[in-house]
């Protein structure tokens, strides 16, 4: 069951990366605050989901704690 959740985080990160790639032309053209904030939010959630996915392979320890500092710091 634990690997199922890890796979779910990987799938979410992939979908968010696809959204980011398709939205990139709109980010370049727009000068509104929402379109500037949206890529930052997408990148941070992609990073978070990749850390949650990779934590299964890294295991508990100092490395995982260091990588998670951006989330909880």
PQR file with spaces between the fields and no chain letter, atoms N, CA, C, O and H, PARSE charges and radii, in Angstrom:
ATOM       1  N    UNK     1       0.818   -1.193    0.000 -0.4000 1.5000
ATOM       2  CA   UNK     1       0.000    0.000    0.000 -0.0000 2.0000
ATOM       3  C    UNK     1       0.862    1.258    0.000  0.5500 1.7000
ATOM       4  O    UNK     1       0.490    2.264   -0.604 -0.5500 1.4000
ATOM       5  N    UNK     2       2.000    1.209    0.666 -0.4000 1.5000
ATOM       6  CA   UNK     2       2.891    2.358    0.740 -0.0000 2.0000
ATOM       7  C    UNK     2       3.419    2.739   -0.635  0.5500 1.7000
ATOM       8  O    UNK     2       3.554    3.926   -0.932 -0.5500 1.4000
ATOM       9  H    UNK     2       2.303    0.392    1.157  0.4000 1.0000
ATOM      10  N    UNK     3       3.722    1.756   -1.483 -0.4000 1.5000
ATOM      11  CA   UNK     3       4.225    2.053   -2.818 -0.0000 2.0000
ATOM      12  C    UNK     3       3.140    2.675   -3.682  0.5500 1.7000
ATOM      13  O    UNK     3       3.438    3.422   -4.614 -0.5500 1.4000
ATOM      14  H    UNK     3       3.612    0.791   -1.242  0.4000 1.0000
ATOM      15  N    UNK     4       1.875    2.368   -3.378 -0.4000 1.5000
ATOM      16  CA   UNK     4       0.765    2.962   -4.108 -0.0000 2.0000
ATOM      17  C    UNK     4       0.730    4.474   -3.894  0.5500 1.7000
ATOM      18  O    UNK     4       0.520    5.229   -4.843 -0.5500 1.4000
ATOM      19  H    UNK     4       1.633    1.761   -2.621  0.4000 1.0000
ATOM      20  N    UNK     5       0.932    4.916   -2.668 -0.4000 1.5000
ATOM      21  CA   UNK     5       0.952    6.351   -2.371 -0.0000 2.0000
ATOM      22  C    UNK     5       2.162    7.037   -3.012  0.5500 1.7000
ATOM      23  O    UNK     5       2.055    8.158   -3.510 -0.5500 1.4000
ATOM      24  H    UNK     5       1.102    4.303   -1.896  0.4000 1.0000
ATOM      25  N    UNK     6       3.293    6.369   -2.995 -0.4000 1.5000
ATOM      26  CA   UNK     6       4.485    6.934   -3.632 -0.0000 2.0000
ATOM      27  C    UNK     6       4.258    7.102   -5.124  0.5500 1.7000
ATOM      28  O    UNK     6       4.632    8.124   -5.698 -0.5500 1.4000
ATOM      29  H    UNK     6       3.380    5.459   -2.590  0.4000 1.0000
ATOM      30  N    UNK     7       3.653    6.115   -5.751 -0.4000 1.5000
ATOM      31  CA   UNK     7       3.350    6.206   -7.177 -0.0000 2.0000
ATOM      32  C    UNK     7       2.357    7.334   -7.449  0.5500 1.7000
ATOM      33  O    UNK     7       2.460    8.017   -8.468 -0.5500 1.4000
ATOM      34  H    UNK     7       3.349    5.284   -5.284  0.4000 1.0000
ATOM      35  N    UNK     8       1.413    7.528   -6.559 -0.4000 1.5000
ATOM      36  CA   UNK     8       0.455    8.627   -6.705 -0.0000 2.0000
ATOM      37  C    UNK     8       1.134    9.987   -6.689  0.5500 1.7000
ATOM      38  O    UNK     8       0.772   10.871   -7.465 -0.5500 1.4000
ATOM      39  H    UNK     8       1.329    6.973   -5.732  0.4000 1.0000
ATOM      40  N    UNK     9       2.117   10.160   -5.809 -0.4000 1.5000
ATOM      41  CA   UNK     9       2.852   11.432   -5.763 -0.0000 2.0000
ATOM      42  C    UNK     9       3.662   11.647   -7.039  0.5500 1.7000
ATOM      43  O    UNK     9       3.768   12.773   -7.525 -0.5500 1.4000
ATOM      44  H    UNK     9       2.411    9.442   -5.178  0.4000 1.0000
ATOM      45  N    UNK    10       4.226   10.583   -7.577 -0.4000 1.5000
ATOM      46  CA   UNK    10       4.965   10.702   -8.839 -0.0000 2.0000
ATOM      47  C    UNK    10       4.036   11.090   -9.976  0.5500 1.7000
ATOM      48  O    UNK    10       4.384   11.943  -10.792 -0.5500 1.4000
ATOM      49  H    UNK    10       4.140    9.668   -7.182  0.4000 1.0000
ATOM      50  N    UNK    11       2.873   10.486  -10.044 -0.4000 1.5000
ATOM      51  CA   UNK    11       1.909   10.807  -11.102 -0.0000 2.0000
ATOM      52  C    UNK    11       1.442   12.255  -10.995  0.5500 1.7000
ATOM      53  O    UNK    11       1.323   12.944  -12.009 -0.5500 1.4000
ATOM      54  H    UNK    11       2.591    9.792   -9.381  0.4000 1.0000
ATOM      55  N    UNK    12       1.182   12.713   -9.795 -0.4000 1.5000
ATOM      56  CA   UNK    12       0.774   14.111   -9.599 -0.0000 2.0000
ATOM      57  C    UNK    12       1.886   15.051  -10.049  0.5500 1.7000
ATOM      58  O    UNK    12       1.610   16.054  -10.708 -0.5500 1.4000
ATOM      59  H    UNK    12       1.279   12.153   -8.971  0.4000 1.0000
ATOM      60  N    UNK    13       3.137   14.749   -9.708 -0.4000 1.5000
ATOM      61  CA   UNK    13       4.261   15.600  -10.110 -0.0000 2.0000
ATOM      62  C    UNK    13       4.392   15.634  -11.630  0.5500 1.7000
ATOM      63  O    UNK    13       4.686   16.684  -12.201 -0.5500 1.4000
ATOM      64  H    UNK    13       3.361   13.935   -9.173  0.4000 1.0000
ATOM      65  N    UNK    14       4.180   14.508  -12.284 -0.4000 1.5000
ATOM      66  CA   UNK    14       4.266   14.468  -13.748 -0.0000 2.0000
ATOM      67  C    UNK    14       3.167   15.314  -14.380  0.5500 1.7000
ATOM      68  O    UNK    14       3.424   16.075  -15.312 -0.5500 1.4000
ATOM      69  H    UNK    14       3.941   13.655  -11.821  0.4000 1.0000
ATOM      70  N    UNK    15       1.928   15.180  -13.869 -0.4000 1.5000
ATOM      71  CA   UNK    15       0.829   15.991  -14.398 -0.0000 2.0000
ATOM      72  C    UNK    15       1.076   17.483  -14.172  0.5500 1.7000
ATOM      73  O    UNK    15       0.784   18.296  -15.050 -0.5500 1.4000
ATOM      74  H    UNK    15       1.719   14.561  -13.112  0.4000 1.0000
ATOM      75  N    UNK    16       1.598   17.842  -13.031 -0.4000 1.5000
ATOM      76  CA   UNK    16       1.892   19.255  -12.772 -0.0000 2.0000
ATOM      77  C    UNK    16       2.994   19.764  -13.692  0.5500 1.7000
ATOM      78  O    UNK    16       2.945   20.914  -14.129 -0.5500 1.4000
ATOM      79  H    UNK    16       1.835   17.182  -12.318  0.4000 1.0000
ATOM      80  N    UNK    17       3.977   18.939  -13.990 -0.4000 1.5000
ATOM      81  CA   UNK    17       5.040   19.344  -14.918 -0.0000 2.0000
ATOM      82  C    UNK    17       4.472   19.540  -16.317  0.5500 1.7000
ATOM      83  O    UNK    17       4.876   20.464  -17.022 -0.5500 1.4000
ATOM      84  H    UNK    17       4.017   18.005  -13.634  0.4000 1.0000
ATOM      85  N    UNK    18       3.544   18.686  -16.727 -0.4000 1.5000
ATOM      86  CA   UNK    18       2.901   18.852  -18.037 -0.0000 2.0000
ATOM      87  C    UNK    18       2.106   20.147  -18.079  0.5500 1.7000
ATOM      88  O    UNK    18       2.154   20.871  -19.073 -0.5500 1.4000
ATOM      89  H    UNK    18       3.216   17.935  -16.154  0.4000 1.0000
ATOM      90  N    UNK    19       1.377   20.445  -17.012 -0.4000 1.5000
ATOM      91  CA   UNK    19       0.626   21.705  -16.935 -0.0000 2.0000
ATOM      92  C    UNK    19       1.580   22.889  -17.037  0.5500 1.7000
ATOM      93  O    UNK    19       1.298   23.864  -17.733 -0.5500 1.4000
ATOM      94  H    UNK    19       1.338   19.857  -16.205  0.4000 1.0000
ATOM      95  N    UNK    20       2.704   22.801  -16.342 -0.4000 1.5000
ATOM      96  CA   UNK    20       3.682   23.885  -16.373 -0.0000 2.0000
ATOM      97  C    UNK    20       4.237   24.087  -17.783  0.5500 1.7000
ATOM      98  O    UNK    20       4.398   25.225  -18.226 -0.5500 1.4000
ATOM      99  H    UNK    20       2.934   22.009  -15.776  0.4000 1.0000
ATOM     100  N    UNK    21       4.527   23.008  -18.483 -0.4000 1.5000
ATOM     101  CA   UNK    21       5.056   23.115  -19.844 -0.0000 2.0000
ATOM     102  C    UNK    21       4.033   23.701  -20.811  0.5500 1.7000
ATOM     103  O    UNK    21       4.384   24.535  -21.647 -0.5500 1.4000
ATOM     104  H    UNK    21       4.397   22.084  -18.124  0.4000 1.0000
ATOM     105  N    UNK    22       2.782   23.280  -20.710 -0.4000 1.5000
ATOM     106  CA   UNK    22       1.756   23.809  -21.605 -0.0000 2.0000
ATOM     107  C    UNK    22       1.399   25.259  -21.282  0.5500 1.7000
ATOM     108  O    UNK    22       0.980   26.000  -22.171 -0.5500 1.4000
ATOM     109  H    UNK    22       2.498   22.603  -20.032  0.4000 1.0000
ATOM     110  N    UNK    23       1.556   25.666  -20.047 -0.4000 1.5000
ATOM     111  CA   UNK    23       1.204   27.026  -19.643 -0.0000 2.0000
ATOM     112  C    UNK    23       2.349   28.015  -19.846  0.5500 1.7000
ATOM     113  O    UNK    23       2.150   29.223  -19.715 -0.5500 1.4000
ATOM     114  H    UNK    23       1.897   25.064  -19.325  0.4000 1.0000
ATOM     115  N    UNK    24       3.531   27.523  -20.159 -0.4000 1.5000
ATOM     116  CA   UNK    24       4.698   28.407  -20.286 -0.0000 2.0000
ATOM     117  C    UNK    24       4.490   29.565  -21.267  0.5500 1.7000
ATOM     118  O    UNK    24       4.853   30.692  -20.927 -0.5500 1.4000
ATOM     119  H    UNK    24       3.692   26.542  -20.265  0.4000 1.0000
ATOM     120  N    UNK    25       3.933   29.356  -22.453 -0.4000 1.5000
ATOM     121  CA   UNK    25       3.713   30.522  -23.345 -0.0000 2.0000
ATOM     122  C    UNK    25       2.824   31.589  -22.732  0.5500 1.7000
ATOM     123  O    UNK    25       3.026   32.778  -22.977 -0.5500 1.4000
ATOM     124  H    UNK    25       3.639   28.441  -22.729  0.4000 1.0000
ATOM     125  N    UNK    26       1.842   31.182  -21.939 -0.4000 1.5000
ATOM     126  CA   UNK    26       0.967   32.160  -21.288 -0.0000 2.0000
ATOM     127  C    UNK    26       1.698   32.923  -20.187  0.5500 1.7000
ATOM     128  O    UNK    26       1.423   34.102  -19.962 -0.5500 1.4000
ATOM     129  H    UNK    26       1.677   30.216  -21.740  0.4000 1.0000
ATOM     130  N    UNK    27       2.621   32.263  -19.507 -0.4000 1.5000
ATOM     131  CA   UNK    27       3.419   32.940  -18.487 -0.0000 2.0000
ATOM     132  C    UNK    27       4.269   34.036  -19.118  0.5500 1.7000
ATOM     133  O    UNK    27       4.406   35.123  -18.556 -0.5500 1.4000
ATOM     134  H    UNK    27       2.845   31.305  -19.690  0.4000 1.0000
ATOM     135  N    UNK    28       4.834   33.752  -20.277 -0.4000 1.5000
ATOM     136  CA   UNK    28       5.702   34.732  -20.954 -0.0000 2.0000
ATOM     137  C    UNK    28       4.919   35.936  -21.430  0.5500 1.7000
ATOM     138  O    UNK    28       5.428   37.055  -21.375 -0.5500 1.4000
ATOM     139  H    UNK    28       4.722   32.869  -20.734  0.4000 1.0000
ATOM     140  N    UNK    29       3.692   35.739  -21.897 -0.4000 1.5000
ATOM     141  CA   UNK    29       2.905   36.831  -22.461 -0.0000 2.0000
ATOM     142  C    UNK    29       2.220   37.688  -21.403  0.5500 1.7000
ATOM     143  O    UNK    29       2.013   38.883  -21.615 -0.5500 1.4000
ATOM     144  H    UNK    29       3.279   34.829  -21.942  0.4000 1.0000
ATOM     145  N    UNK    30       1.874   37.101  -20.285 -0.4000 1.5000
ATOM     146  CA   UNK    30       1.103   37.809  -19.272 -0.0000 2.0000
ATOM     147  C    UNK    30       2.020   38.530  -18.289  0.5500 1.7000
ATOM     148  O    UNK    30       3.124   38.073  -17.996 -0.5500 1.4000
ATOM     149  H    UNK    30       2.042   36.130  -20.113  0.4000 1.0000
ATOM     150  N    UNK    31       1.546   39.647  -17.795 -0.4000 1.5000
ATOM     151  CA   UNK    31       2.291   40.406  -16.793 -0.0000 2.0000
ATOM     152  C    UNK    31       1.503   40.530  -15.492  0.5500 1.7000
ATOM     153  O    UNK    31       1.861   41.334  -14.630 -0.5500 1.4000
ATOM     154  H    UNK    31       0.648   40.018  -18.033  0.4000 1.0000
ATOM     155  N    UNK    32       0.441   39.750  -15.339 -0.4000 1.5000
ATOM     156  CA   UNK    32      -0.357   39.827  -14.124 -0.0000 2.0000
ATOM     157  C    UNK    32       0.316   39.040  -13.008  0.5500 1.7000
ATOM     158  O    UNK    32       1.116   38.137  -13.254 -0.5500 1.4000
ATOM     159  H    UNK    32       0.151   39.098  -16.039  0.4000 1.0000
ATOM     160  N    UNK    33      -0.023   39.401  -11.784 -0.4000 1.5000
ATOM     161  CA   UNK    33       0.589   38.755  -10.629 -0.0000 2.0000
ATOM     162  C    UNK    33       0.218   37.274  -10.549  0.5500 1.7000
ATOM     163  O    UNK    33       1.034   36.449  -10.135 -0.5500 1.4000
ATOM     164  H    UNK    33      -0.672   40.135  -11.583  0.4000 1.0000
ATOM     165  N    UNK    34      -0.997   36.940  -10.941 -0.4000 1.5000
ATOM     166  CA   UNK    34      -1.431   35.537  -10.864 -0.0000 2.0000
ATOM     167  C    UNK    34      -0.589   34.656  -11.776  0.5500 1.7000
ATOM     168  O    UNK    34      -0.244   33.535  -11.402 -0.5500 1.4000
ATOM     169  H    UNK    34      -1.660   37.610  -11.277  0.4000 1.0000
ATOM     170  N    UNK    35      -0.261   35.132  -12.935 -0.4000 1.5000
ATOM     171  CA   UNK    35       0.520   34.322  -13.874 -0.0000 2.0000
ATOM     172  C    UNK    35       1.998   34.288  -13.503  0.5500 1.7000
ATOM     173  O    UNK    35       2.745   33.452  -14.011 -0.5500 1.4000
ATOM     174  H    UNK    35      -0.541   36.043  -13.239  0.4000 1.0000
ATOM     175  N    UNK    36       2.420   35.181  -12.631 -0.4000 1.5000
ATOM     176  CA   UNK    36       3.793   35.130  -12.133 -0.0000 2.0000
ATOM     177  C    UNK    36       3.880   34.183  -10.936  0.5500 1.7000
ATOM     178  O    UNK    36       4.876   33.482  -10.761 -0.5500 1.4000
ATOM     179  H    UNK    36       1.813   35.860  -12.219  0.4000 1.0000
ATOM     180  N    UNK    37       2.832   34.169  -10.119 -0.4000 1.5000
ATOM     181  CA   UNK    37       2.813   33.326   -8.922 -0.0000 2.0000
ATOM     182  C    UNK    37       2.553   31.859   -9.282  0.5500 1.7000
ATOM     183  O    UNK    37       3.096   30.958   -8.641 -0.5500 1.4000
ATOM     184  H    UNK    37       2.023   34.738  -10.262  0.4000 1.0000
ATOM     185  N    UNK    38       1.736   31.621  -10.292 -0.4000 1.5000
ATOM     186  CA   UNK    38       1.358   30.258  -10.643 -0.0000 2.0000
ATOM     187  C    UNK    38       2.545   29.345  -10.945  0.5500 1.7000
ATOM     188  O    UNK    38       2.550   28.217  -10.452 -0.5500 1.4000
ATOM     189  H    UNK    38       1.296   32.352  -10.812  0.4000 1.0000
ATOM     190  N    UNK    39       3.558   29.758  -11.728 -0.4000 1.5000
ATOM     191  CA   UNK    39       4.696   28.857  -11.952 -0.0000 2.0000
ATOM     192  C    UNK    39       5.466   28.556  -10.668  0.5500 1.7000
ATOM     193  O    UNK    39       5.998   27.458  -10.501 -0.5500 1.4000
ATOM     194  H    UNK    39       3.553   30.674  -12.129  0.4000 1.0000
ATOM     195  N    UNK    40       5.522   29.522   -9.772 -0.4000 1.5000
ATOM     196  CA   UNK    40       6.218   29.301   -8.502 -0.0000 2.0000
ATOM     197  C    UNK    40       5.478   28.240   -7.682  0.5500 1.7000
ATOM     198  O    UNK    40       6.098   27.353   -7.094 -0.5500 1.4000
ATOM     199  H    UNK    40       5.089   30.413   -9.907  0.4000 1.0000
ATOM     200  N    UNK    41       4.158   28.341   -7.651 -0.4000 1.5000
ATOM     201  CA   UNK    41       3.355   27.358   -6.920 -0.0000 2.0000
ATOM     202  C    UNK    41       3.488   25.981   -7.564  0.5500 1.7000
ATOM     203  O    UNK    41       3.646   24.980   -6.865 -0.5500 1.4000
ATOM     204  H    UNK    41       3.654   29.061   -8.129  0.4000 1.0000
ATOM     205  N    UNK    42       3.426   25.928   -8.889 -0.4000 1.5000
ATOM     206  CA   UNK    42       3.558   24.642   -9.578 -0.0000 2.0000
ATOM     207  C    UNK    42       4.931   24.016   -9.332  0.5500 1.7000
ATOM     208  O    UNK    42       5.027   22.814   -9.081 -0.5500 1.4000
ATOM     209  H    UNK    42       3.298   26.741   -9.457  0.4000 1.0000
ATOM     210  N    UNK    43       5.977   24.811   -9.401 -0.4000 1.5000
ATOM     211  CA   UNK    43       7.321   24.272   -9.160 -0.0000 2.0000
ATOM     212  C    UNK    43       7.473   23.767   -7.729  0.5500 1.7000
ATOM     213  O    UNK    43       8.109   22.740   -7.491 -0.5500 1.4000
ATOM     214  H    UNK    43       5.899   25.787   -9.605  0.4000 1.0000
ATOM     215  N    UNK    44       6.886   24.493   -6.777 -0.4000 1.5000
ATOM     216  CA   UNK    44       7.016   24.054   -5.386 -0.0000 2.0000
ATOM     217  C    UNK    44       6.227   22.776   -5.126  0.5500 1.7000
ATOM     218  O    UNK    44       6.687   21.918   -4.372 -0.5500 1.4000
ATOM     219  H    UNK    44       6.370   25.327   -6.970  0.4000 1.0000
ATOM     220  N    UNK    45       5.053   22.629   -5.729 -0.4000 1.5000
ATOM     221  CA   UNK    45       4.299   21.389   -5.528 -0.0000 2.0000
ATOM     222  C    UNK    45       4.927   20.219   -6.273  0.5500 1.7000
ATOM     223  O    UNK    45       4.858   19.080   -5.809 -0.5500 1.4000
ATOM     224  H    UNK    45       4.678   23.326   -6.341  0.4000 1.0000
ATOM     225  N    UNK    46       5.539   20.490   -7.425 -0.4000 1.5000
ATOM     226  CA   UNK    46       6.276   19.431   -8.125 -0.0000 2.0000
ATOM     227  C    UNK    46       7.426   18.955   -7.248  0.5500 1.7000
ATOM     228  O    UNK    46       7.624   17.751   -7.086 -0.5500 1.4000
ATOM     229  H    UNK    46       5.594   21.415   -7.802  0.4000 1.0000
ATOM     230  N    UNK    47       8.174   19.877   -6.688 -0.4000 1.5000
ATOM     231  CA   UNK    47       9.291   19.520   -5.804 -0.0000 2.0000
ATOM     232  C    UNK    47       8.797   18.723   -4.600  0.5500 1.7000
ATOM     233  O    UNK    47       9.389   17.708   -4.233 -0.5500 1.4000
ATOM     234  H    UNK    47       8.013   20.855   -6.820  0.4000 1.0000
ATOM     235  N    UNK    48       7.715   19.185   -3.993 -0.4000 1.5000
ATOM     236  CA   UNK    48       7.174   18.518   -2.820 -0.0000 2.0000
ATOM     237  C    UNK    48       6.753   17.084   -3.146  0.5500 1.7000
ATOM     238  O    UNK    48       7.065   16.158   -2.398 -0.5500 1.4000
ATOM     239  H    UNK    48       7.233   20.009   -4.291  0.4000 1.0000
ATOM     240  N    UNK    49       6.051   16.904   -4.254 -0.4000 1.5000
ATOM     241  CA   UNK    49       5.612   15.561   -4.628 -0.0000 2.0000
ATOM     242  C    UNK    49       6.789   14.664   -4.996  0.5500 1.7000
ATOM     243  O    UNK    49       6.748   13.463   -4.727 -0.5500 1.4000
ATOM     244  H    UNK    49       5.798   17.656   -4.862  0.4000 1.0000
ATOM     245  N    UNK    50       7.820   15.210   -5.596 -0.4000 1.5000
ATOM     246  CA   UNK    50       9.002   14.403   -5.907 -0.0000 2.0000
ATOM     247  C    UNK    50       9.740   13.984   -4.633  0.5500 1.7000
ATOM     248  O    UNK    50      10.277   12.879   -4.561 -0.5500 1.4000
ATOM     249  H    UNK    50       7.853   16.185   -5.814  0.4000 1.0000
ATOM     250  N    UNK    51       9.766   14.860   -3.638 -0.4000 1.5000
ATOM     251  CA   UNK    51      10.382   14.501   -2.362 -0.0000 2.0000
ATOM     252  C    UNK    51       9.563   13.409   -1.675  0.5500 1.7000
ATOM     253  O    UNK    51      10.126   12.467   -1.116 -0.5500 1.4000
ATOM     254  H    UNK    51       9.330   15.758   -3.697  0.4000 1.0000
ATOM     255  N    UNK    52       8.239   13.533   -1.717 -0.4000 1.5000
ATOM     256  CA   UNK    52       7.390   12.507   -1.116 -0.0000 2.0000
ATOM     257  C    UNK    52       7.538   11.172   -1.840  0.5500 1.7000
ATOM     258  O    UNK    52       7.515   10.118   -1.203 -0.5500 1.4000
ATOM     259  H    UNK    52       7.782   14.297   -2.171  0.4000 1.0000
ATOM     260  N    UNK    53       7.687   11.205   -3.143 -0.4000 1.5000
ATOM     261  CA   UNK    53       7.914    9.984   -3.911 -0.0000 2.0000
ATOM     262  C    UNK    53       9.296    9.406   -3.627  0.5500 1.7000
ATOM     263  O    UNK    53       9.439    8.205   -3.396 -0.5500 1.4000
ATOM     264  H    UNK    53       7.706   12.060   -3.660  0.4000 1.0000
ATOM     265  N    UNK    54      10.300   10.256   -3.646 -0.4000 1.5000
ATOM     266  CA   UNK    54      11.671    9.800   -3.443 -0.0000 2.0000
ATOM     267  C    UNK    54      11.974    9.386   -2.022  0.5500 1.7000
ATOM     268  O    UNK    54      12.929    8.647   -1.784 -0.5500 1.4000
ATOM     269  H    UNK    54      10.184   11.232   -3.834  0.4000 1.0000
ATOM     270  N    UNK    55      11.178    9.849   -1.073 -0.4000 1.5000
ATOM     271  CA   UNK    55      11.385    9.475    0.321 -0.0000 2.0000
ATOM     272  C    UNK    55      11.269    7.986    0.551  0.5500 1.7000
ATOM     273  O    UNK    55      11.868    7.446    1.482 -0.5500 1.4000
ATOM     274  H    UNK    55      10.402   10.449   -1.267  0.4000 1.0000
ATOM     275  N    UNK    56      10.509    7.326   -0.284 -0.4000 1.5000
ATOM     276  CA   UNK    56      10.380    5.865   -0.183 -0.0000 2.0000
ATOM     277  C    UNK    56      11.714    5.183   -0.456  0.5500 1.7000
ATOM     278  O    UNK    56      12.036    4.165    0.156 -0.5500 1.4000
ATOM     279  H    UNK    56      10.023    7.764   -1.040  0.4000 1.0000
ATOM     280  N    UNK    57      12.483    5.745   -1.373 -0.4000 1.5000
ATOM     281  CA   UNK    57      13.763    5.151   -1.745 -0.0000 2.0000
ATOM     282  C    UNK    57      14.904    5.657   -0.867  0.5500 1.7000
ATOM     283  O    UNK    57      15.855    4.928   -0.585 -0.5500 1.4000
ATOM     284  H    UNK    57      12.222    6.572   -1.871  0.4000 1.0000
ATOM     285  N    UNK    58      14.798    6.911   -0.442 -0.4000 1.5000
ATOM     286  CA   UNK    58      15.843    7.501    0.395 -0.0000 2.0000
ATOM     287  C    UNK    58      15.789    6.924    1.799  0.5500 1.7000
ATOM     288  O    UNK    58      16.821    6.621    2.398 -0.5500 1.4000
ATOM     289  H    UNK    58      14.026    7.504   -0.672  0.4000 1.0000
ATOM     290  N    UNK    59      14.578    6.775    2.319 -0.4000 1.5000
ATOM     291  CA   UNK    59      14.409    6.298    3.688 -0.0000 2.0000
ATOM     292  C    UNK    59      14.507    7.454    4.669  0.5500 1.7000
ATOM     293  O    UNK    59      14.897    8.568    4.317 -0.5500 1.4000
ATOM     294  H    UNK    59      13.740    7.021    1.832  0.4000 1.0000
ATOM     295  N    UNK    60      14.146    7.160    5.902 -0.4000 1.5000
ATOM     296  CA   UNK    60      14.224    8.194    6.930 -0.0000 2.0000
ATOM     297  C    UNK    60      15.681    8.503    7.221  0.5500 1.7000
ATOM     298  O    UNK    60      16.535    7.616    7.211 -0.5500 1.4000
ATOM     299  H    UNK    60      13.830    6.256    6.188  0.4000 1.0000
ATOM     300  N    UNK    61      15.949    9.761    7.478 -0.4000 1.5000
ATOM     301  CA   UNK    61      17.311   10.124    7.819 -0.0000 2.0000
ATOM     302  C    UNK    61      17.608   11.575    7.531  0.5500 1.7000
ATOM     303  O    UNK    61      16.714   12.375    7.254 -0.5500 1.4000
ATOM     304  H    UNK    61      15.255   10.481    7.486  0.4000 1.0000
ATOM     305  N    UNK    62      18.874   11.894    7.602 -0.4000 1.5000
ATOM     306  CA   UNK    62      19.326   13.271    7.472 -0.0000 2.0000
ATOM     307  C    UNK    62      19.109   13.830    6.062  0.5500 1.7000
ATOM     308  O    UNK    62      18.757   15.000    5.906 -0.5500 1.4000
ATOM     309  H    UNK    62      19.600   11.244    7.826  0.4000 1.0000
ATOM     310  N    UNK    63      19.316   13.001    5.040 -0.4000 1.5000
ATOM     311  CA   UNK    63      19.153   13.463    3.662 -0.0000 2.0000
ATOM     312  C    UNK    63      17.710   13.869    3.390  0.5500 1.7000
ATOM     313  O    UNK    63      17.461   14.929    2.817 -0.5500 1.4000
ATOM     314  H    UNK    63      19.601   12.051    5.166  0.4000 1.0000
ATOM     315  N    UNK    64      16.769   13.040    3.794 -0.4000 1.5000
ATOM     316  CA   UNK    64      15.360   13.360    3.585 -0.0000 2.0000
ATOM     317  C    UNK    64      14.957   14.601    4.382  0.5500 1.7000
ATOM     318  O    UNK    64      14.176   15.422    3.901 -0.5500 1.4000
ATOM     319  H    UNK    64      16.972   12.178    4.260  0.4000 1.0000
ATOM     320  N    UNK    65      15.476   14.736    5.569 -0.4000 1.5000
ATOM     321  CA   UNK    65      15.190   15.917    6.386 -0.0000 2.0000
ATOM     322  C    UNK    65      15.741   17.184    5.731  0.5500 1.7000
ATOM     323  O    UNK    65      15.083   18.225    5.735 -0.5500 1.4000
ATOM     324  H    UNK    65      16.111   14.069    5.960  0.4000 1.0000
ATOM     325  N    UNK    66      16.933   17.094    5.175 -0.4000 1.5000
ATOM     326  CA   UNK    66      17.542   18.240    4.511 -0.0000 2.0000
ATOM     327  C    UNK    66      16.740   18.635    3.268  0.5500 1.7000
ATOM     328  O    UNK    66      16.515   19.821    3.028 -0.5500 1.4000
ATOM     329  H    UNK    66      17.467   16.249    5.172  0.4000 1.0000
ATOM     330  N    UNK    67      16.313   17.656    2.485 -0.4000 1.5000
ATOM     331  CA   UNK    67      15.522   17.944    1.290 -0.0000 2.0000
ATOM     332  C    UNK    67      14.158   18.520    1.642  0.5500 1.7000
ATOM     333  O    UNK    67      13.598   19.295    0.866 -0.5500 1.4000
ATOM     334  H    UNK    67      16.496   16.692    2.680  0.4000 1.0000
ATOM     335  N    UNK    68      13.624   18.161    2.777 -0.4000 1.5000
ATOM     336  CA   UNK    68      12.309   18.628    3.189 -0.0000 2.0000
ATOM     337  C    UNK    68      12.345   19.994    3.864  0.5500 1.7000
ATOM     338  O    UNK    68      11.287   20.539    4.181 -0.5500 1.4000
ATOM     339  H    UNK    68      14.078   17.531    3.407  0.4000 1.0000
ATOM     340  N    UNK    69      13.508   20.556    4.089 -0.4000 1.5000
ATOM     341  CA   UNK    69      13.607   21.852    4.771 -0.0000 2.0000
ATOM     342  C    UNK    69      12.886   22.957    4.013  0.5500 1.7000
ATOM     343  O    UNK    69      12.374   23.890    4.632 -0.5500 1.4000
ATOM     344  H    UNK    69      14.367   20.114    3.831  0.4000 1.0000
ATOM     345  N    UNK    70      12.833   22.874    2.682 -0.4000 1.5000
ATOM     346  CA   UNK    70      12.096   23.889    1.920 -0.0000 2.0000
ATOM     347  C    UNK    70      10.608   23.825    2.203  0.5500 1.7000
ATOM     348  O    UNK    70       9.923   24.848    2.154 -0.5500 1.4000
ATOM     349  H    UNK    70      13.249   22.117    2.179  0.4000 1.0000
ATOM     350  N    UNK    71      10.098   22.639    2.500 -0.4000 1.5000
ATOM     351  CA   UNK    71       8.678   22.494    2.786 -0.0000 2.0000
ATOM     352  C    UNK    71       8.323   23.004    4.168  0.5500 1.7000
ATOM     353  O    UNK    71       7.298   23.662    4.345 -0.5500 1.4000
ATOM     354  H    UNK    71      10.653   21.809    2.540  0.4000 1.0000
ATOM     355  N    UNK    72       9.154   22.709    5.140 -0.4000 1.5000
ATOM     356  CA   UNK    72       8.816   22.989    6.531 -0.0000 2.0000
ATOM     357  C    UNK    72       9.682   24.065    7.165  0.5500 1.7000
ATOM     358  O    UNK    72       9.484   24.414    8.328 -0.5500 1.4000
ATOM     359  H    UNK    72       9.987   22.175    4.996  0.4000 1.0000
ATOM     360  N    UNK    73      10.641   24.595    6.412 -0.4000 1.5000
ATOM     361  CA   UNK    73      11.602   25.540    6.976 -0.0000 2.0000
ATOM     362  C    UNK    73      11.085   26.861    7.226  0.5500 1.7000
ATOM     363  O    UNK    73      11.816   27.730    7.700 -0.5500 1.4000
ATOM     364  H    UNK    73      10.802   24.311    5.467  0.4000 1.0000
